[in-house]
């Protein structure tokens, strides 16, 4: 199953996707949020998407496929090649930082370059959405049972804010407005299968930047969910950004984003997003 949200920002409408058809979920849930996911989504409601009214989404804005999460947890340097291009050794334990939940925007919304920014960067990432509360999980073995689905995520970053004027924390360079385009879909685990072999790519102005697979992650999805549950309670609707592969501007091989650029990030089976880059007003 694929879930999505359509409509104006702040007034999105919940939708289920079956093939090329879109079904209105408003009779089942007010939103694609933690409560809906914790209850088992449509499976928990005992409703077949095909029985719900169809909706025409032509011309409608596509929002982030989940409502504003309670937490956006991010893993740094989780691909060895990306750690190397950042000038750091591969981490021995997952590096955790947070983004503000209000960074989450739709997959085709603009990305705004912050005032004073000279180093705004892109990062295609596999996003993991929690479906069941996870605290002190015994092992990674059953961690994926706590996952509601997967999503294409762009962990946009401002590198000077992150590194030069951070004060030692990364979140300052990660929490600017519009810095987490998400979607277009939340795809349930049964459609994704193994999340550790998905191809992910990015481009800027149609020029390739990143091209890798989640098989290159240092810490896989199950390990991350288990590990994070040892330090914080993961709640339904929370988003985990699992890290980005090599090919970002921080490497020095590419220019940073500027007003007028277009960024595309995509993951096989999870869809592509396309963001116009604009200077913040």
C-alpha positions in Angstrom: 0.0 0.0 0.0 1.0 3.6 -0.7 -0.3 6.5 1.4 -0.1 10.1 0.5 -1.6 13.5 1.5 -2.8 16.1 -1.0 -4.0 19.6 -0.8 -2.9 23.0 0.5 -0.1 23.1 3.2 -1.8 22.6 6.6 -5.0 21.2 5.1 -3.8 18.1 3.4 -6.3 15.2 2.6 -5.4 11.5 3.3 -5.2 9.3 0.3 -4.4 5.6 -0.4 -2.9 4.6 -3.7 -3.6 1.3 -5.5 -1.9 1.1 -8.8 -2.9 4.2 -10.7 -6.0 4.8 -8.6 -6.3 7.1 -5.6 -8.8 6.5 -2.8 -10.2 9.0 -0.3 -9.3 8.0 3.3 -11.2 10.8 5.0 -14.0 8.4 6.0 -11.4 6.2 7.8 -8.9 8.8 9.3 -8.5 12.5 9.5 -4.8 12.2 8.6 -1.8 9.9 8.0 -0.6 10.4 11.5 0.8 8.5 14.4 -2.7 7.3 15.6 -3.6 6.0 12.2 -0.3 4.2 11.8 -0.3 2.8 15.4 -3.8 1.3 14.8 -2.4 -0.6 11.8 -3.5 1.9 9.1 -6.1 0.4 6.7 -5.2 -3.2 7.8 -6.0 -2.3 11.3 -9.3 -0.7 10.2 -10.2 -3.8 8.3 -11.0 -1.7 5.2 -9.9 -2.5 1.7 -8.7 0.6 -0.2 -10.5 -0.5 -3.3 -13.9 -0.1 -1.5 -13.2 3.5 -0.7 -14.3 6.4 -3.0 -11.9 7.3 -5.7 -10.4 10.8 -5.8 -9.0 12.8 -8.7 -5.7 14.4 -7.5 -4.9 16.1 -10.8 -3.6 19.6 -10.2 -3.6 19.2 -6.4 -0.5 19.9 -4.4 1.2 16.8 -3.0 2.1 17.2 0.6 4.5 15.2 2.8 3.0 11.7 3.1 2.8 11.8 6.9 1.5 14.5 9.2 4.0 16.6 11.1 6.1 14.0 13.0 6.7 14.2 16.7 10.4 13.8 16.1 12.8 13.7 13.1 15.8 11.6 14.1 18.8 11.7 11.7 21.8 9.4 11.3 25.1 11.1 10.3 27.9 9.6 8.1 26.1 6.2 7.7 27.7 5.5 4.4 31.5 4.8 4.5 32.1 6.7 1.2 30.2 9.8 2.5 32.2 9.7 5.7 35.4 9.6 3.7 34.4 12.6 1.5 33.5 14.5 4.7 37.0 13.9 6.0 35.9 11.6 8.8 36.5 7.9 9.6 33.4 5.6 9.5 31.6 5.9 12.9 31.8 3.0 15.3 28.3 3.8 16.6 25.4 5.6 15.0 25.7 9.4 15.0 22.4 10.9 16.1 21.1 14.4 15.5 17.7 16.0 15.3 15.9 18.2 12.8 13.0 20.4 13.8 9.7 18.6 12.8 8.5 21.8 11.0 11.3 21.3 8.4 9.1 18.6 6.8 7.5 19.8 3.5 6.0 18.2 0.4 8.1 16.5 -2.3 7.5 19.3 -4.8 7.6 22.3 -2.5 10.4 24.9 -2.8 13.6 24.5 -0.8 14.5 27.9 0.7 18.1 29.0 1.0 18.4 30.6 4.5 19.5 34.2 4.9 23.3 34.3 5.0 23.7 30.9 3.6 26.6 30.1 1.2 26.7 26.3 1.6 23.2 24.8 1.3 23.5 21.1 0.4 21.3 18.2 -0.7 21.2 14.7 0.8 19.0 11.9 -0.6 18.1 9.5 2.2 15.9 6.5 3.0 13.3 7.7 5.5 11.8 5.2 8.0 8.5 6.0 9.6 7.7 4.3 12.9 4.4 2.5 13.3 4.6 0.9 16.7 6.2 2.4 19.9 9.8 1.1 20.3 11.6 1.3 23.6 14.5 -0.8 24.8 14.1 -3.4 22.0 15.9 -6.6 22.9 17.7 -7.0 19.5 17.5 -5.8 15.9 15.8 -9.1 15.0 12.3 -7.8 15.5 13.0 -4.1 15.0 11.4 -3.9 11.5 8.0 -5.0 13.1 7.9 -1.4 14.5 8.2 0.2 11.0 5.1 1.5 9.3 6.8 2.2 6.0 9.5 3.9 4.0 9.8 7.2 2.2 12.1 9.3 0.0 13.7 12.0 2.1 16.0 14.9 1.4 18.0 15.9 4.5 18.9 19.4 3.2 21.8 20.9 5.1 23.6 24.3 5.5 27.2 23.3 6.1 28.5 26.5 7.6 25.6 26.5 10.1 26.2 22.8 10.7 30.0 22.9 11.1 31.5 26.3 11.3 29.0 28.1 13.6 27.4 25.1 15.2 28.8 25.3 18.6 29.5 21.5 18.4 25.9 20.4 17.4 24.7 19.7 13.9 21.0 20.7 14.3 21.6 24.4 13.6 22.5 23.5 10.0 19.7 21.0 9.6 16.6 22.8 11.0 16.1 25.7 8.6 12.7 26.2 7.0 11.8 23.6 4.2 14.9 21.5 5.0 13.2 18.2 4.8 11.2 17.5 1.6 9.4 14.2 2.1 7.6 11.8 -0.2 5.7 11.5 -2.5 4.5 8.3 -0.8 4.7 6.4 2.4 5.2 2.8 1.2 4.3 -0.1 3.5 7.0 -2.7 4.2 5.2 -5.5 2.3 5.7 -3.5 -1.0 9.3 -2.6 -0.2 10.6 -5.9 0.9 14.2 -5.7 2.0 15.0 -2.0 2.8 18.8 -2.7 2.6 19.1 -3.0 -1.2 17.3 0.1 -2.5 18.9 2.3 -5.1 18.9 6.0 -4.3 20.0 8.9 -6.5 20.1 12.7 -6.6 20.7 15.3 -9.3 21.0 19.1 -9.5 19.8 20.8 -12.7 19.6 17.3 -14.2 23.3 16.6 -13.6 23.9 13.4 -11.6 25.2 13.8 -8.0 24.5 10.7 -5.9 24.0 7.1 -7.0 24.3 4.4 -4.5 22.2 1.7 -2.6 21.2 1.3 1.0 23.3 -1.9 1.0 26.2 0.5 1.6 24.9 1.7 4.9 27.2 1.1 7.8 24.2 0.5 10.1 21.2 -1.0 8.5 17.6 -0.1 9.2 16.9 -2.8 11.8 20.1 -2.0 13.7 19.2 1.7 13.7 15.7 1.2 15.0 17.0 -1.1 17.7 19.9 1.2 18.6 17.8 4.3 18.8 15.3 2.5 21.1 18.0 2.2 23.7 18.3 5.9 24.1 14.9 7.4 23.3 11.3 6.2 22.8 10.3 5.9 19.2 6.7 6.8 18.7 4.2 6.1 15.8 4.6 8.8 13.2 8.3 9.6 14.0 10.7 9.9 11.1 14.2 8.5 10.9 16.5 9.8 8.2 19.1 7.0 7.8 22.0 8.8 6.2 23.2 9.8 2.8 25.7 8.4 0.3 28.7 10.2 -1.3 28.1 12.9 -3.9 27.1 15.9 -1.9 28.5 19.5 -2.3 30.4 19.1 1.0 32.8 16.8 -0.9 34.2 19.8 -2.8 33.3 18.2 -6.1 30.2 20.1 -6.8 28.9 23.7 -6.2 26.4 24.3 -3.4 22.8 25.1 -4.2 21.9 28.5 -5.5 18.6 30.4 -6.2 17.1 28.9 -9.4 18.6 25.4 -9.1 16.4 22.3 -9.2 17.1 19.2 -7.0 15.7 15.8 -7.7 16.1 12.9 -5.2 14.6 9.5 -5.8 14.6 6.0 -4.4 13.5 2.9 -6.3 10.0 2.0 -5.4 9.5 5.0 -3.1 9.2 7.7 -5.8 11.0 10.9 -6.8 10.7 14.4 -5.6 11.6 17.6 -7.4 12.3 20.8 -5.5 12.9 24.3 -6.9 15.6 26.2 -4.9 14.7 29.7 -3.9 16.2 32.4 -1.7 14.3 32.7 1.6 12.2 35.9 1.6 
